[in-house]
Amino acid sequence: MLIRAKREFAEWTIRPRLSEDTVSQGSTLHRSNSLSPIRWQAPPLGFVKINFDGSLHHSSSAGGFIIRGWGGNLIKAGAAQHGTSNILVAEARALRDGVRAVVDSGFERVLIEGDNSIVIQALQGRITVPWQIAGLTHDVSIYLSQLDHVSISHIYREANMAADWLSKAGHSLASPTVWYHPPSLELQAILYSDVMGSSLERRGV
């Protein structure tokens, strides 16, 4: 699903090319009761990777994103509390904030991963964009049009633990917050586990 995004937005579309890895992660055609290892993977040399996630607690939503380099090093992380929006909006806002942070930081080769299949497929052009996030995905598209290379993939929650932690942390924030170092030992442990290639098991992959 690698695209070149140097066109004007009016011409910009994402035409996903399903690799074996993407099919194995996103497809629902084959399920089994076996346990499969799922883990986060660092981006290749010259790329950065954005992971994003949303969280819903009672009537409050929040979102978080994290940007890491090819060695798994933390470049930037962010989280925010979004009030009474739904989980779909929280996920899309987290993605928008992460992509904007990548553009503002000057990176041009980006991998994007999230565990919300609706947001991912809407951005890929595989489904009609839900009206609730149409404005947010439009913003994301504008930012992506400024990049040289973009890859967008659905992943399972087990490979999205850092963004999951940040999205939950967003509930306690009075205003949007950005970090350049892990804000807690818990997140630091997750990042270390990701770098070391630790995996979690998922049934039925």
N, C-alpha and C positions, 0 to 999 in steps of 0.2 A: 504494500500500500504506500509505496514511496512516490511522492509527487513533486513536481517542480512548480513552485508557486510564485512566479514573478510576473503574473498577468494582472491586468486590471480586475477589480473585484467582479465586474459584470460578467467576466469570462471565467472567473475562478470557480472550479468545481473539484471535488475529490472523487476520483474513480478508484476505489479500493481494488488492489490486486491481492487476492487471498493466497498467502503462502501456506505451506503445511503447518507452520507454527500458529498462524492466525486461525486457521480452520480448527486446529485442535483445541484452541482456547475458546473460540466464539461459537462454534457450531453446536447445535442441539440435536444433530442427526443420530449421534451414537452415544449412548450412555451405558455404563456398566456399574456394578457394585464394587469394583476394585478401587483401591486407594492409589491415587496418583500424587507424586510430589509436585508442589507448586512453589516457585520461588521468584523473587525479583531478580532481574538481570540488568547489569550496568549497560549504558549505551556504548556504542563503538567509539573509537578514537575520532575526535572532531565533532561529536554530537553531544547534546545535553538531553536529559530526559525529564519530562514533567509527569508527575503522578498527581492526581487530584481526587477529592472525595467530598461527599456531603454527609451531614448528620442531622437527624431529627430527634429532638427530646421534648416530649409533650407537644406544646404548640410552638416551640422555638426551633429554628433551623440554623445551621452553621456550615461553613465549608473550609477546606484547607487544601493547599498545594505544596509541592516540594520539587525543587529543581536540583538535579545532581549531574555531575560530570562523568566522564568515561571510567574513572577509577572508583566511582560510587561516592565521591566527595560531595558534601553539601555545599551548594552554591547559594541558594536562597530558599526560604520556606515562609509561608504566610498562612494566616487564618483570620476568619472574621465571623461575627455573629450577624445573622441576616433577618432576625425578627420572625414574623409569622408566615414566611413563604414556605412552599412545600419542598420536598426533598429534591425534586427534579430541578427546581430553580436554584437550590443550594448547590447542587452538583455543577450546574452550568455556570454559576457565578464563580465557583472555585476554579473552574477551567479557564474562564475569561481572565481572572486575576493572574493565574499562572502564565498564560500565554502573553499577557501584557508585560509581566515581569521579565520574560525571556526577551521580548522585543526591546524593552527599555535597557536591558543589560547588554544588548548588541550581539546576541547569538543568532545564528542563521540556519543551523542544522539541528532539527529538533525531533525527538520522539515524544509522543503523547500517549499516556496510558490511563485508563480509568475503568472502574468496575460497574459503571452504570451503562448498560447496553443501549438504552434509549438515547442518551446523550451522544454516545460514540457513533451509533448508526445514523443519527440525525446529522452529525457533522460530516460523516462519510458520504452523505447523500443517498443512503440505502433506504431511509424511511422519510415520510413527510415530517418536517420539523414541528413538534407540538407547539401550539400557539403560546403556551406559557413561557417558552424559552426562545421564541423566534428572535427577539431583539438581542438576546445574549449571544446566540449562535451567529447572528449577523456581525456583532462586534468581534467575536473570535475569528470569523472569516476575514475581516479586514486586517486584523493583526497577522494572520497566517499568510496573507498575500504579500507581506513584507519579508518573508523568509525564503531562503533558497531551497531547502529540503524539509519536508514534513512527513512523518509517518504516524498514523493514528491507529491504535489497537485497543481492543477490549481485553482486559485481564480479569482474573478472579481476585476476590477480596484478599486471599492469602498472599498474593503478590503485591498488595497495595496497603500494607500495614502502616507505613509511615504517614501516608496521606490520610488514612483512617484516623490515626492518632491526632493529627493536626486538626481535622474537621471536628472532632470531639472537644479538643481544647478551645476551639472557637466559641463555644457556648459561654465560656467564662470571661471573654474579652469585652471590654467596654468600647473598643474601636479596632478597626483592622490593624493587624500587627505583622511585621516582617522580621524574620530572624536570619542571621548569617552563620549562627552556631546553634547546635541543638539546645533548646530551652529547658530541657529536663534530662535526667539520667535515663528515664524510660524511653524517650525518643532516641537518645544516643545508643541505647542497647538495640533498638530496632534497626537503626542505620548500620551498626556493626554487624548484626546478623545478616542483613542484606548483602553487605560487602563480602562477607565470608561465604555467601552462597547457601545459607541455611534454607531449608525448605519446610513447608507445612503440607500435610496430607489432606487431600480432598477426595471425597467419595463420588464415584460416578462420572469421572471425567472421560 
